[in-house]
Amino acid sequence: MLDFLYLNGWGAFVMVLLMAVPFAVVFTYVIHKKTVVDQGPAATLPDKISQIEIGWIALVLVVFVGVNLYSISYMPTARTANALASGQDIQQVDLTARSWSYEISNRTVKAGTPVRFSGKSADTMHGFAIYHPDGDVLFTMMLMPGLEGSTSIIHTFDEPGIYTIRCLEYCGLAHHAMRDQLTVVQNDG
């Protein structure tokens, strides 16, 4: 229902506006009232002030907790856990990042079937980000050199297409050219 809030930058911008605009309106109202309309000391009883403060804090907590609870299903760790718990076969893609390319074991995967990406860095810090064909970032992993195990994440692609892979950690002079592609095909079975 509210997928757009969690799957692109405009959704994050809308959420910031939903949080900041009411605060700015109330802040402007209070400042205007105390500097122009009523410059004297407040006539509000201290008990009433604490009730108003408690109400505002409760509203902020409910909104904050609600947004965060709803967003849990969009977190890569939750999606990985759900894919593991589903019992589906998981496609495996192993990758090694090095200046300024990726060695990828399988560049073609099936839509609708979970894919485990396991990656390592051979030389320096690298990123592994997959972009949807429309340009949205689906997920990103940080690949650190010297780790004994691989960095791993499970993702399920919803639709076929050519997905772009980019390094999002500055890794040297040719960092901007560190790109690759992943082909997601229709799952026929």
Secondary structure, DSSP 4 states (H G I P E B T S, - for coil): --HHHHHSHHHHHHHHHHHHHHHHHHHHHHHHIIIII--S---S-HHHHHHHHHHHHHHHHHHHHHHHHHHGGGSHHHHHHHHHHHT---EEEEEEEETTEEEES-SEEETTS-EEEEEEESSS-EEEEEE-TTS-EEEEEEE-BT-SS-EEEEE---S-EEEEEE--S--STTGGG-EEEEEEE----
